[in-house]
Amino acid sequence: MSPRLTRRQRRADALRRQALSPLRILLMVLALPLTTGMIAIGVYLRISDFERHEAVIHLVALAGCDTVQRIVQGPFFEGRPGYHKRNDPDGDGVACGSPGLQKPRNVAMPGGARSAPQSVEAPKERTVGTAKFLKP
């Protein structure tokens, strides 16, 4: 073999050892759940029916009332961002609020039904980068 090939081979071996080092592999495995979680949050923010800031509040509300109330004061009504059934212990449609608080009229109900007649509005437009999306 020529000296140039052996030097090239030594460099390749050194790079291979560095790439396959146990520490590097361990860090990549530990970073995988974080990376997956960040991708899932990004996808949720893009496909959610809520505006971006409302979708973030809705995600934070999954952690519980104490956590979300540090960001935004409740109450959160059924069909709106921040409402999760598990945060509504008495089942009255109000989560993270004081007892006895009544649900307001004209709030969207699950399944698309409305509690009172609504005026017909034009579809909302949302842009992501240069793409435009219409919300029904």
N, C-alpha and C positions, 0 to 999 in steps of 0.2 A: 504494500500500500504506500501511496505517496504521503509525505508529511502533511500536505494540505487537507487530505481526506480525514486523517486522524484528528487534526485540530477541529475540523467541522463536526466530526463525530463526537468529540468531547464537548463542544458547545451544545449540541443537540441533547446529549445525555444530561448535561447540567440543567437545561431548560425543562426537560422532562421530569427530573427529580423535583425541581421547584414547583412545577404545575401540579404534581401528584403528591405534594407534601401533606402529611396528616393534618396539620394545622389549617391549611388552606381548604381541604376537603371538609373539615369540621365546621369552619366558618360558613362555607357555602350551604351545608345541610342546615345549620342553625338559622340562616337568613331565609330559607325557603318559605316557612310559614308567614314571615313578615312580608315577603314579596307577594305571596299569594293573597294575603289580606289586603294589601294596597291595591292590587289589580281588581279584586272584588269590589272594593269601595269605589274605585274609579268607574267601573262599569255601572254600579248602582246609581252613581250621581248622574251619569249620562242617560240612562234609560228610565229614571224615575219620573213619575207624573208630576212631582213637585218641582218647584224652582230649586236651584242648587243650594241656597242657604236653608230652605225649608227641608230639603232632603238630608242635610247634615244634622239638623235638629232632630229629625225623625230617627236617624241612626243613633244619635247620642241618647235619645229617650229609651232605646232598648236596654241601656244600662240601669235605668231606674229613675225615679222622680228626683232624688237628691242630686244626681249627676246633671240632669238636664236643667234643673232649676238654678244651677250655678251659671248657666249661660243665658237662659231665657226663663222668665217667670211664667208659670202656667196660669190657668188650667189649660188643658188640651182637650178639645172636643172630638168626638167620634167622627171619622172621615176627614180629619184635618191632620197636618203634620204634627208629630209628637205624641199622638194618641196610640197607645198599645193596650189591648184588652187586659194584659196582666198588670198594668199600672192603674186599672180601674176596679178596685176591690168590691164596690157595691153594685157595679154593672149599670150605672145610670147614664153612661155615655160621656162622663167627664173624668179625665185622668189627671193626676197630680194637682188636684184642686181641693178647695175646702168643701166639707160635707154640706149637702143641701144646695149646692150651686146647680142651677138649671141649664140645660143645653139650649143654646140660642136657636131661633127659628131660621129656616132657609139654609141649613147646613147639609151638605151632601151626606147621604146615608150609604151604608155598604150596599153594593150591587147596583149603584147608579140611581137609585130612587131618591127623590127629593122630598123634604118634609113639607114644602109649600111651593106653589108655582114660582118659577124663576123666569126672568127675562132672557131672551135668546141673545147670546153674545157671539161676536165673530171669534173664530178660533185664534188662540194665542200663538204667536210665532216665537221660536227660540232659536238662537244661533249658537253653534259650537264651531269656533274657528270661522271658516268661510261657509260652512254648510248651514242651511236653514231647515228647521223642523217645525211642523205645525202640530199643535196639541189639540186634540178633539175637544 
